Amino acid sequence: MQAKKRIISYIGFPLFLITIIAVTIIFWDDGLVLFTDQKALSAFLQENESTIALYYSGAQIIQVVLFFIPGEFVQIAGGFLFPFWQALLLTSISICAGGFINYLLGRSLGRSFFRSLFGEKSFDAYTAYFTSENAWTICAILFLIPGFPKDVLCYIAGIVSLKGGKFLLIASIARLPGVIGTIFMGRAVFDGNWILFGVLGALSIIIVMVVHRYRAALTNVFRGMTKK
């Protein structure tokens, strides 16, 4: 039984990724035209008003599952395509759905697969965070701070069997500031407000740089919390 589960874990996830990548390649040319030709984009939005939200939601969910793709680009696109509140709602729901998929994949594929995928050091560190007495506090902080691999954490949460509903609620709320910021950037592009876009972009870069600069100190704080 264990051998069968191990085989599934090493074959199932790569096949899932290959399927998503194949679909992306098939529709790549159409998508590239849309986002490089303003007239084509406007025509597409008018002709597909009832389904464009589904396209966006699907792209956001795929980005969460394919955790190595930066989510900020998708969310900026959402801010460009939709009014603020609609973009925020669609993005939040889609991120939550993608996180739930990652959570289920973490539970089904298990530790051995993801330890080899993420690296033993990172995997063991995050599993230690999520199995400590302060797991929920650490979870909220990690999802709030820019620069941490939030989509990867959804896999880890499934592996260590954190309560799914509570995890997704905390993660979704903690993500909001970052999501709101990227949506505002998209709205700034739509409105042609390049000053606001530049300010928000520069602020985002500074925050990420600060987090990276003090990453070791933050790691030590989390390690200390796991020992309590």
ChimeraX attribute file (.defattr): number of C-alpha atoms within 10 A of each C-alpha:
attribute: neighborCount
match mode: 1-to-1
recipient: residues
	/A:1	6
	/A:2	7
	/A:3	8
	/A:4	8
	/A:5	13
	/A:6	16
	/A:7	13
	/A:8	14
	/A:9	20
	/A:10	16
	/A:11	13
	/A:12	14
	/A:13	15
	/A:14	11
	/A:15	11
	/A:16	11
	/A:17	13
	/A:18	11
	/A:19	12
	/A:20	15
	/A:21	13
	/A:22	11
	/A:23	10
	/A:24	14
	/A:25	12
	/A:26	10
	/A:27	10
	/A:28	11
	/A:29	10
	/A:30	11
	/A:31	13
	/A:32	10
	/A:33	13
	/A:34	16
	/A:35	13
	/A:36	10
	/A:37	10
	/A:38	11
	/A:39	12
	/A:40	14
	/A:41	16
	/A:42	13
	/A:43	12
	/A:44	13
	/A:45	16
	/A:46	11
	/A:47	11
	/A:48	11
	/A:49	11
	/A:50	9
	/A:51	10
	/A:52	16
	/A:53	19
	/A:54	13
	/A:55	10
	/A:56	21
	/A:57	22
	/A:58	15
	/A:59	16
	/A:60	27
	/A:61	23
	/A:62	22
	/A:63	22
	/A:64	25
	/A:65	25
	/A:66	18
	/A:67	18
	/A:68	11
	/A:69	13
	/A:70	12
	/A:71	21
	/A:72	18
	/A:73	15
	/A:74	21
	/A:75	28
	/A:76	23
	/A:77	20
	/A:78	27
	/A:79	27
	/A:80	21
	/A:81	21
	/A:82	19
	/A:83	15
	/A:84	16
	/A:85	12
	/A:86	14
	/A:87	27
	/A:88	21
	/A:89	11
	/A:90	19
	/A:91	25
	/A:92	21
	/A:93	16
	/A:94	22
	/A:95	27
	/A:96	20
	/A:97	20
	/A:98	24
	/A:99	28
	/A:100	23
	/A:101	19
	/A:102	26
	/A:103	27
	/A:104	19
	/A:105	21
	/A:106	24
	/A:107	18
	/A:108	17
	/A:109	22
	/A:110	20
	/A:111	21
	/A:112	12
	/A:113	18
	/A:114	20
	/A:115	15
	/A:116	11
	/A:117	10
	/A:118	12
	/A:119	11
	/A:120	12
	/A:121	9
	/A:122	11
	/A:123	18
	/A:124	14
	/A:125	14
	/A:126	20
	/A:127	17
	/A:128	16
	/A:129	24
	/A:130	22
	/A:131	15
	/A:132	17
	/A:133	13
	/A:134	15
	/A:135	20
	/A:136	18
	/A:137	15
	/A:138	20
	/A:139	20
	/A:140	18
	/A:141	16
	/A:142	21
	/A:143	22
	/A:144	20
	/A:145	17
	/A:146	20
	/A:147	17
	/A:148	16
	/A:149	14
	/A:150	21
	/A:151	23
	/A:152	22
	/A:153	24
	/A:154	28
	/A:155	27
	/A:156	27
	/A:157	28
	/A:158	25
	/A:159	22
	/A:160	18
	/A:161	16
	/A:162	19
	/A:163	10
	/A:164	15
	/A:165	10
	/A:166	11
	/A:167	21
	/A:168	20
	/A:169	12
	/A:170	17
	/A:171	25
	/A:172	19
	/A:173	13
	/A:174	18
	/A:175	20
	/A:176	16
	/A:177	12
	/A:178	17
	/A:179	22
	/A:180	20
	/A:181	20
	/A:182	27
	/A:183	28
	/A:184	24
	/A:185	28
	/A:186	28
	/A:187	24
	/A:188	20
	/A:189	19
	/A:190	17
	/A:191	12
	/A:192	11
	/A:193	13
	/A:194	13
	/A:195	11
	/A:196	16
	/A:197	20
	/A:198	14
	/A:199	12
	/A:200	17
	/A:201	14
	/A:202	12
	/A:203	13
	/A:204	17
	/A:205	14
	/A:206	12
	/A:207	14
	/A:208	16
	/A:209	14
	/A:210	13
	/A:211	17
	/A:212	15
	/A:213	11
	/A:214	10
	/A:215	15
	/A:216	11
	/A:217	12
	/A:218	14
	/A:219	12
	/A:220	11
	/A:221	12
	/A:222	22
	/A:223	17
	/A:224	11
	/A:225	16
	/A:226	18
	/A:227	11
	/A:228	8
